[in-house]
Amino acid sequence: MLDVALLAAAHEDLAPLIAPPVVIAATFGLFFLFLGFVVWSYRDVANRSPRKASTQAHHDGPIDEFGHPEQH
């Protein structure tokens, strides 16, 4: 019984791919680099926010992890 299963597995055809594996890997690599560029391009958007700049301009003291001035 095991011999029949091994023979069937040995002659099983693999599913065809759209492109060679190298092309698929390069496509996903380029897409990953594109997403990295998008993330990099938004790196300072929060710092340019006028709402954030106006709230931090009034407080010269320490600020907690939530962006509020520490009240001691």
Buried (B, 14 or more C-beta within 10 A) or exposed (E): EEEEEEEEEEEEEEEEEEEEEEEEEEEEEEEEEEEEEEEEEEEEEEEEEEEEEEBEEEEEEEEEEEEEBEEE
